[in-house]
Amino acid sequence: MAFPTETVYGLGADATNDKAVASIYAAKGRPQFNPLIIHLPDAHAARDLVEWNETAQSLADQFWPGPLTLILPRKKDCHVSLLASAGMDTLAVRVPHHPVALELLKAVALPIAAPSANASGKLSPTTPVHVAESLGDKVDMILAGGKAQVGVESTVLNLTSKVPTILRHGGVTKEKLEQLLGKVDVADGNSDAPLSPGMLASHYAPNIPVRLNASSVNADEALLAFGPDRFIRGGKARLNLSERGDMEEAAANLFAMMRQLDKPDHTGIAVMEIPNVGLGAAINDRLKRASTPA
């Protein structure tokens, strides 16, 4: 469902449900599995999901609720879908400053994954009408809450780098952050940190090699299948992203299944061909990065 925040309207789904998170990418036509921001009712809820620290607490005290997203390491027992964090060991969290959003988050008592509620690449929506015009019947419900006051997305601040680094400018300025933190870096195209997580050529890679478009599997390999796989014999282990060829189901399973097959007694992971249409393009993008040597 779409819901209002102080920045823009968000397209939300249960962040702990792989299929629900996959439906966000499908509704938006999102070309890549970019990490999604997890919306929470308060800082206490955030501490349950990420490795909290004094810097995060200071920022939360100063700017939450508000248009600031913090990137922190996921806790090992974090129950947020791996798809929501694009398979990475970090999580983007924030507490929105909007009464309707906060009521929703408290009512559902779940972390909500929510990018902007618009078709991928289109203008971000600041009213319920914008959401309806962009997504139509791809969204089940629009929770109206007036016009978004800030009108631009939240600032994304990476707290896993040596110096806090802005990955996306937004509702909290660099100057305000520096008043509290001192030095703050800004990621750019020439920095070691990409502007957006997931842009490195080699990324999301398991510890063992990944072989794409496999039509057979070696005896010591694991098979990551898609669709009917009975005609492929052998392999030490196999998992199927979606036996019925459903792209949303495959997207929901991708990162979790890759991790399950990433074992030292497997010499590699053979991945069956996946059609490069719809969410298949995003799945193939991640698999290509996983198969690229670091």
TAHU-V665036 format. One record per backbone hydrogen bond with DSSP energy under -0.5 kcal/mol. NH is the residue of the N-H (numbers start at 1). CO is the residue of the C=O. Records with the same first field share a line. If there is no record, write none. Layout:
NH->CO, CO
//
This chain:
2->141
3->10
4->143
9->125
10->3
11->115
12->1, 10
13->113
15->111
17->14
18->16
21->17
22->18
23->19
24->20, 21
25->21
26->22
27->23
28->24
29->25
30->25
34->32
36->84
38->92
39->37, 112
40->94
46->42
47->43
48->44
49->46
50->46
51->73
52->50
57->53
58->54
59->55
60->56
61->57
62->58
63->59
64->60
65->95
66->95
68->66
69->155
70->93
71->157
72->70, 91
74->89
75->49
78->75
81->15
84->81
85->81
86->83
87->82
88->85
91->72
92->36
93->70, 91
94->38
96->94
98->96
102->98
103->99
104->100
105->101
106->102
107->103
108->104
109->105
110->105
112->39
113->13, 111
114->37
115->11
117->9
118->116
120->28
122->119
131->127
132->128
133->129
134->130
135->131
136->131, 132
138->135
139->136
143->2, 141
144->142
148->126
150->6
151->6, 7
155->67
156->168
157->69, 155
158->156, 165
159->71, 157
165->158
166->185
167->156, 165
168->156
170->172
171->153
172->67
173->171
177->173
178->174
179->175
180->176, 177
181->177
182->178
183->181
185->164
187->166
191->188
194->192
199->196
203->201, 289
209->267
211->269
212->210
214->271
217->233
221->218
222->268
223->237
224->222, 270
225->223, 239
227->242
232->229
233->231
236->221
237->221
239->223
241->225, 239
245->242
247->245
250->246
251->247
252->248
253->249
254->250
257->253
258->254
259->255
260->256
261->257
262->258
263->261
266->263
267->220
269->209
270->222, 268
271->211, 269
272->224, 270
277->275
280->277
281->278
282->278
283->279
284->280
285->281
286->282
287->283
288->284
289->285
290->286
291->287
292->288, 289
//
